[in-house]
């Protein structure tokens, strides 16, 4: 079940939006720490590529295609992870869509799609995963479990043309903080990692931040981390 020896040896992580970008880089990063990875995304082709990349580095990952905007498919993705690996220690909610336009010119379907994936999809997976993360915190050698929500600097600063994307990311930050308080006594850490603009940042830069968050000793909780490009102003 496990990959190379590391601080996440014997742990299992589920990463959404894992077919490319930050999700794929995070899967590879956590696999290097020893975690077995369930890769979740709507399309299978990207997942298979990441499975092969993780395997090539000596780790172990499985593809779990699912449309997490459907609550039943989101729950099944968690169940498939448990059936394959027997536990769940880390959840990385990374899946998102960024469709930018003004209220005057956007299509309503774009707003609906943003909320469906960035908000509802995250809620569906989190709701299904929480009981098993609590269980992992009591049974794992680490004695802690983790939820990392991938936000954005758009959850800190609102800008014209991104109103509903801002809505989804500001809301994610508030949800993360409330959930952190709810799960504190259950030894499930809840964190938000907020990447900046992607022109200069690489997916691996954000994956390194996520890896740092989830590999801290259980006495430490890194609840919020902002990862900006060195020349980003906002």
C-alpha positions in Angstrom: 0.0 0.0 0.0 2.8 2.4 0.8 5.4 4.1 -1.4 8.9 5.0 -0.4 9.7 5.4 3.3 9.0 9.0 4.5 7.0 11.0 6.9 3.7 9.9 5.3 4.7 6.2 5.2 1.5 4.0 5.7 -0.7 7.1 5.1 -3.3 7.4 2.3 -4.1 10.7 0.5 -7.0 11.6 -1.7 -6.3 14.4 -4.1 -9.0 16.0 -6.2 -8.3 17.7 -9.5 -5.3 15.3 -9.7 -5.1 14.9 -13.5 -2.8 17.9 -14.1 -1.3 21.1 -12.6 -1.3 21.5 -8.8 -3.2 18.3 -8.2 -0.8 16.1 -10.1 2.2 17.8 -8.6 0.8 17.4 -5.1 0.1 13.7 -5.7 3.8 13.2 -6.7 5.0 15.2 -3.8 2.9 13.2 -1.2 3.9 10.0 -2.9 7.6 10.9 -2.3 6.8 11.2 1.4 5.5 7.6 1.3 1.8 8.1 1.0 -0.4 6.0 -1.3 -2.5 8.3 -3.4 -6.1 8.1 -4.7 -6.2 10.4 -7.8 -9.6 11.9 -8.4 -10.7 13.9 -11.5 -13.5 13.9 -14.0 -11.3 12.6 -16.9 -9.4 9.3 -16.8 -6.6 10.1 -19.3 -4.8 12.6 -17.2 -5.1 10.4 -14.1 -3.4 7.5 -15.9 -0.5 9.7 -16.8 0.0 10.7 -13.1 -0.4 7.1 -11.9 2.5 6.2 -14.2 4.6 9.1 -13.0 4.1 8.2 -9.4 4.9 4.6 -10.1 8.0 5.6 -12.0 9.3 7.3 -8.9 8.6 4.2 -6.8 5.3 5.3 -5.3 1.8 3.9 -5.6 -1.3 5.7 -6.9 -4.7 4.6 -8.3 -7.0 6.5 -10.6 -10.5 7.2 -9.3 -12.5 9.0 -12.1 -15.4 10.9 -10.6 -17.5 14.0 -11.2 -17.4 15.4 -7.7 -20.2 17.9 -8.5 -22.4 14.8 -8.2 -22.6 14.0 -4.4 -23.1 10.3 -5.1 -19.9 10.2 -7.3 -18.0 12.2 -4.7 -19.0 9.8 -1.9 -18.1 6.8 -4.2 -14.7 8.3 -4.8 -14.1 8.2 -1.0 -15.5 4.7 -0.7 -13.3 3.5 -3.6 -10.3 4.9 -1.8 -11.2 3.1 1.4 -11.9 -0.1 -0.5 -8.5 0.0 -2.2 -6.4 1.2 0.7 -8.4 0.6 3.9 -8.0 4.1 5.3 -7.8 7.8 4.5 -5.3 10.1 6.2 -5.1 13.2 4.0 -7.6 15.0 1.8 -6.4 17.7 -0.6 -9.4 19.6 -2.1 -7.8 21.0 -5.2 -10.4 20.7 -8.0 -11.5 24.0 -9.4 -12.4 26.0 -12.4 -11.6 29.6 -13.1 -13.9 31.3 -15.6 -13.4 35.0 -15.5 -15.7 37.7 -17.0 -17.8 40.6 -15.9 -21.4 40.3 -14.7 -22.5 42.1 -17.9 -20.8 39.7 -20.3 -20.5 36.3 -18.6 -22.8 33.4 -19.2 -24.8 32.3 -16.2 -23.7 28.7 -16.9 -20.1 29.8 -16.1 -21.2 31.1 -12.7 -23.1 27.9 -12.1 -20.2 25.8 -13.1 -17.8 27.7 -10.8 -20.0 27.2 -7.8 -20.8 23.6 -8.7 -17.1 22.6 -8.7 -15.3 25.1 -6.5 -17.9 25.0 -3.7 -20.3 22.1 -4.0 -17.7 19.6 -5.2 -15.4 20.5 -2.3 -18.3 20.1 0.2 -19.4 16.7 -1.3 -15.9 15.2 -0.9 -15.2 16.7 2.5 -18.6 15.6 3.9 -17.9 12.0 2.8 -14.3 12.0 4.0 -14.5 13.5 7.5 -15.6 10.4 9.4 -12.7 8.4 8.0 -10.2 11.2 8.6 -11.3 11.2 12.2 -10.8 7.5 12.4 -7.3 7.8 10.8 -6.3 10.4 13.4 -6.9 7.9 16.2 -5.4 4.8 14.5 -2.4 6.1 12.5 1.1 6.3 13.8 1.1 10.0 13.0 -1.9 10.4 15.4 -3.2 13.2 13.1 -5.1 13.6 9.8 -5.2 16.5 7.4 -7.6 18.4 5.1 -5.9 20.9 2.9 -8.1 23.2 0.8 -6.4 24.8 -2.1 -7.6 28.4 -2.3 -6.2 31.4 -4.0 -5.0 35.0 -3.4 -8.4 35.6 -5.1 -9.8 34.6 -1.7 -8.0 37.5 -0.1 -8.3 40.3 -2.7 -11.3 40.8 -5.0 -10.7 42.2 -8.5 -13.0 43.2 -11.3 -14.0 40.4 -13.7 -13.6 37.6 -11.2 -16.6 38.1 -8.9 -17.9 34.6 -8.7 -14.4 33.1 -8.6 -13.7 35.5 -5.7 -17.0 34.3 -4.1 -15.9 30.7 -4.3 -12.4 31.4 -2.8 -13.4 33.8 -0.1 -16.1 31.3 0.9 -13.5 28.5 0.9 -11.4 30.5 3.4 -14.3 30.9 5.8 -15.3 27.3 5.5 -11.8 26.2 6.2 -11.6 28.2 9.4 -14.9 27.0 10.7 -14.1 23.4 9.9 -10.7 23.8 11.6 -12.5 24.8 14.8 -15.0 21.9 14.5 -12.3 19.2 14.0 -9.7 20.6 16.4 -10.5 18.1 19.1 -10.7 15.2 16.7 -7.0 15.8 15.7 -7.9 16.5 12.1 -5.9 19.6 11.0 -7.7 21.8 8.5 -5.6 24.2 6.3 -5.9 26.5 3.3 -3.0 27.0 0.9 -3.5 30.1 -1.3 -1.5 30.2 -4.5 -1.0 33.4 -6.3 -0.9 34.1 -10.0 0.3 31.2 -12.0 2.4 33.0 -14.6 5.5 32.7 -12.5 4.5 30.0 -10.0 4.9 26.4 -10.9 2.6 23.6 -9.7 5.5 22.1 -7.8 5.9 25.3 -5.8 2.3 24.9 -4.4 2.7 21.2 -4.0 5.8 21.8 -1.8 3.7 24.0 0.4 1.0 21.4 0.7 3.7 18.8 1.5 5.1 21.0 4.2 1.7 21.5 5.8 0.8 17.8 6.0 4.2 16.5 7.2 4.4 18.6 10.3 4.5 16.8 13.7 1.0 16.6 15.2 1.9 19.3 17.7 2.0 21.8 14.9 -0.8 23.1 12.7 -0.1 25.3 9.7 -3.6 26.5 9.1 -3.0 29.1 6.4 -0.3 29.6 3.8 0.0 32.1 1.0 2.3 31.2 -1.9 2.8 34.1 -4.2 5.2 34.6 -7.1 8.1 36.7 -6.0 6.9 39.7 -8.0 3.2 39.5 -7.4 1.8 42.8 -5.9 -1.6 41.7 -4.6 
